């Protein structure tokens, strides 16, 4: 027969409310606890904005990460640089895609995938639909 005795502990543990424990975490710290990573998007430069060919040659650019729009729609012309300054948490990999907003179907302007910490800021390139973009980012 099993001996069911009530056991107690005499340790000096301090108890903290669970909500208090996790309210002071940054997005980076939360991603580490969850086992994920953070994509930091710093800036974007239109090396050639030509998805909307015509007299204005401006793209209505937006960025999607893993299918979710995280920046834009912003008008971009060739040579123009814009700040992004967005942090996106992800697990395993992040698919970064650029689009040009159009009536009807949007133009896919290319993209790339990241999956590991970079250790520093890098510049990735995306091209398609007549446009070419540089995107400065970091994965932590």
C-alpha positions as CSV (number, residue, x, y, z in Angstrom):
1,X,0.0,0.0,0.0
2,X,1.2,3.5,-0.8
3,X,2.1,5.9,2.0
4,X,0.5,9.2,1.1
5,X,2.1,11.8,3.4
6,X,1.8,15.5,2.9
7,X,5.2,17.0,2.4
8,X,6.2,20.5,3.0
9,X,9.2,22.6,2.2
10,X,11.0,24.9,4.6
11,X,13.0,26.7,1.8
12,X,13.3,30.5,1.7
13,X,11.8,30.9,-1.8
14,X,10.3,34.3,-2.6
15,X,7.1,34.1,-4.7
16,X,6.5,36.6,-7.4
17,X,3.2,37.2,-9.2
18,X,3.5,35.7,-12.8
19,X,2.2,38.9,-14.4
20,X,4.9,40.9,-12.6
21,X,7.6,38.5,-13.8
22,X,6.9,39.0,-17.5
23,X,5.9,42.6,-17.8
24,X,9.4,44.1,-18.0
25,X,10.7,42.0,-20.9
26,X,11.8,43.5,-24.2
27,X,10.7,41.9,-27.4
28,X,14.3,40.4,-27.8
29,X,14.1,38.9,-24.3
30,X,10.7,37.4,-24.9
31,X,11.9,35.9,-28.2
32,X,14.8,34.2,-26.4
33,X,12.5,32.8,-23.7
34,X,10.2,31.5,-26.4
35,X,13.1,30.1,-28.4
36,X,12.7,32.5,-31.3
37,X,14.5,35.3,-32.9
38,X,13.9,39.0,-33.7
39,X,14.3,40.5,-37.1
40,X,15.3,44.2,-36.9
41,X,14.4,46.1,-40.1
42,X,16.4,49.4,-40.2
43,X,16.0,51.0,-43.6
44,X,15.0,50.4,-47.2
45,X,16.5,52.0,-50.4
46,X,14.9,51.9,-53.8
47,X,17.9,51.3,-56.1
48,X,15.4,51.2,-59.0
49,X,11.7,51.9,-58.5
50,X,10.0,50.8,-61.7
51,X,7.2,48.4,-60.9
52,X,4.8,51.2,-61.9
53,X,6.4,52.1,-65.2
54,X,5.2,55.3,-66.6
55,X,6.0,59.0,-66.3
56,X,6.3,59.0,-62.4
57,X,8.1,55.6,-62.0
58,X,7.2,55.4,-58.3
59,X,6.4,52.3,-56.3
60,X,3.8,52.0,-53.6
61,X,6.0,49.8,-51.5
62,X,5.1,47.6,-48.5
63,X,7.0,44.8,-46.7
64,X,5.5,41.5,-45.5
65,X,7.2,39.2,-43.0
66,X,5.8,35.7,-42.9
67,X,2.7,36.9,-44.7
68,X,2.0,39.8,-42.3
69,X,2.4,43.4,-43.5
70,X,4.9,45.1,-41.2
71,X,5.7,48.4,-43.1
72,X,4.1,50.5,-45.7
73,X,2.5,51.4,-48.1
74,X,5.0,54.1,-48.8
75,X,5.7,55.9,-52.1
76,X,9.3,55.2,-53.2
77,X,11.2,56.6,-56.1
78,X,14.6,55.5,-57.5
79,X,17.4,56.6,-55.1
80,X,15.1,57.2,-52.2
81,X,15.9,55.8,-48.7
82,X,13.3,55.5,-45.9
83,X,13.7,54.5,-42.3
84,X,11.8,51.4,-41.2
85,X,12.8,50.7,-37.5
86,X,10.5,47.8,-37.0
87,X,11.2,44.6,-34.9
88,X,9.5,41.4,-35.8
89,X,9.7,38.3,-33.6
90,X,9.7,34.9,-35.4
91,X,10.5,31.2,-34.9
92,X,12.6,29.1,-37.3
93,X,12.7,31.5,-40.3
94,X,11.4,34.8,-41.6
95,X,10.4,35.3,-45.2
96,X,10.8,39.0,-46.1
97,X,8.9,40.1,-49.2
98,X,8.4,43.4,-50.9
99,X,5.3,44.4,-52.9
100,X,4.1,47.3,-55.0
101,X,0.4,48.1,-54.2
102,X,-1.7,48.3,-57.3
103,X,-5.4,48.3,-58.1
104,X,-6.3,44.7,-58.6
105,X,-3.2,42.5,-58.1
106,X,-0.1,43.8,-56.3
107,X,3.3,43.4,-57.9
108,X,5.8,41.1,-56.2
109,X,9.2,42.9,-56.1
110,X,11.3,40.1,-54.6
111,X,12.5,39.0,-51.2
112,X,14.7,36.7,-49.1
113,X,14.6,34.5,-46.1
114,X,16.6,34.7,-42.8
115,X,16.8,32.0,-40.2
116,X,19.9,32.5,-38.0
117,X,21.4,35.4,-35.9
118,X,23.5,37.6,-38.1
119,X,25.8,39.0,-35.5
120,X,25.7,42.4,-37.2
121,X,23.7,44.5,-39.6
122,X,23.5,43.2,-43.1
123,X,22.0,44.5,-46.4
124,X,19.7,42.1,-48.4
125,X,18.5,42.7,-51.9
126,X,15.2,42.1,-53.5
127,X,14.3,42.5,-57.2
128,X,11.4,41.9,-59.4
129,X,8.7,43.6,-61.5
130,X,11.3,46.1,-62.8
131,X,12.3,47.3,-59.3
132,X,15.4,46.6,-57.2
133,X,15.6,47.4,-53.4
134,X,18.2,47.2,-50.7
135,X,17.0,46.4,-47.2
136,X,19.2,46.9,-44.1
137,X,18.4,44.4,-41.3
138,X,19.8,42.3,-38.4
139,X,18.7,39.1,-36.8
140,X,19.2,38.6,-33.0
